[in-house]
Amino acid sequence: MNWIIDHLPQLLSVSGEHLQLALVPVAVGLLLSLPLAWVANRWPVARAILVPVSALLYTIPSLALFVMMPLLLGTKVLDPINVQAALTIYTVALLVRAIADALAAVPESVIQAASAMGYRAVGRFFAVELPLAVPVLIAGVRVAAVSNISLVAVGQIIGVGGLGFFLLQGFQSSPPNYQEIVGGIVLIVVLALVVDGLLALAGRALAPWNRKAVSR
C-alpha cells in the first residue's frame, strides 16, 4: 500500500491509458460484431463460416497477435493501435457467437408478430430482436471488457501495456520490486471489477424486463 500511495498520481494516469487501450476495442468490436452476428443468424451458411472462424481467432496467443499487428497494419512496433487492433479481433471473436445465439433465441412468434406489424428485416432487428438480445449481449461485452483489461498488460512486452509497465519494471528490478508488481496487479483487478460492475448496471438499465423476470 505504501508504494501505491507514493506513486498514486502516476498510477492514475497510467490507469486511464490502460482503460483506453482496453475499452476502445470493446466498442469497436461490438459495432463490428452486430452486423456479423445478424448475418450469421439470418443465413445458416454464414453462421457455419463466421462462428467457427471467430472461435479460431480467439485461440491465437495474444503475444503472437500483438507482434503480428505491425506486419499486418504497416504500423510502428510501439504504436498503441497494434494492441487495440488485436484486442478488437478478440472482442469480435467473443461477441459474434454470443450475439448470434441471442438473436436465434428470440421466439419465432415474436418475430412473426413484428413482421405482421410492418417491420422489415433491418427495422425488426433494431426494434425487436436486438433489445431482446441485450442481456446476452451485455454478458458478452462484460467478458470481453474484463478479458481486454487483463490482456492489455501483456502488450507491455512489446512496449505498450498501460499498467503492465509496473509489472515488467518490477520484475526487471534487482532485486524484483514485489510491491510494484502487486500494486500493478491489484489496480488491474480493481479496474476489471469496476468496469464489470458498471456494465452490469448498464445491462439492468437497458433490459428492465429481464430484471423483473429474474426477481420473480
C-alpha angles and dihedrals in degrees: 000000000000091000092049092050092048092051099034098122092051092044092052091050093049091044089060090052090047092053092048092052091048104039104040089066089050091056094044092043091051092052090050094044097054098067092038091052091046090053091046091052094045100049122037092207091056090048091051088057105034100045097051092042092051091048090050092052091056091058092063108107110251096230091052090050092049090052093047095052098079089052093048098041100032091234131139118272093245096045110124089219088076092065093040093050092050092049090048088058090051091048092052090046090055099042105043095070094037094053093041090053091047092051091047089054093060105111114255089227090061091050092049091048091051091049090050089054089058102264115147122210099274096039091046090052094056098036101039118005100043096048090051089050093052097100093054091039092054091047089055092046090052091054091047093048095049091044092051093049088056096043095050089073090061088060089070088079087071092039102266117087117114108216089009085082090074093048093051094042091048092053092046094052118101106256097019113260100232093178089060092046094048091044091055093047093048092051092049089052092047092050091049092050094047094048091045091051093049092049090049089054090048090052091052091049094048095046107035091157090063091053091053091049091052092048090058 
